[in-house]
Amino acid sequence: MLVVLAIAALAILACVVLVSLGRGGELTEFPPDVPPLDLPESGQLTAVDFMALHLPVNLVGYHTQSVDETLRRAASAISARDTRIAVLEQRVSELLSSRLQARQEVYAAPGAGLRTEHEPPVVERELAEEGDDPEVPEEPAVPEPAPASVDEAEKQPTATDVLVHKAKEPEGGAA
């Protein structure tokens, strides 16, 4: 009886060693019993796709692999959109700064620096003492600019004219 137990123990030990070395065979992979998600590629995901999405349910909740795949696709779509938005915002800010610089170059005299077209009038007001009714001084009339003649208006370049002129210039030279 002792011999039978020893042979059985050796047989079990030999099977454990063979399986641990990878010679015991493999388990077959079963196809998932969950239908595939009907989501487009991550670059073309929209809010409507997520609104219409129905995740498969297991006995204990949502199917984990489906949820993980959905979250991965959503994260990559959001990341791609964030990158695209950042690039477009950078381009807009570059265009706006170049337009502002071109406008300042057109309207500023050489060496005069930057200037504004409007300076607010200075209004002096005296503080009323206690018991006095405060007097409100009249606002000084702001003189209206003299209308420019048609010839002067035609001579003044606009920011669009400057940008068009710069676009027509050759790459390395000045006009």
Buried (B, 14 or more C-beta within 10 A) or exposed (E): EEEEEEEEEEEEEEEEEEEEEEEEEEEEEEEEEEEEBEBEEBEEBEEEBEEEBEEBEEEEEEBEEBBEBBEEBBEBBEEBEEEEEEEEEEEEEEEEEEBEEBBEEEBEEEEEEEEEEEEEEEEEEEEEEEEEEEEEEEEEEEEEEEEEEEEEEEEEEEBEEBBEEEEEEEEEEEE
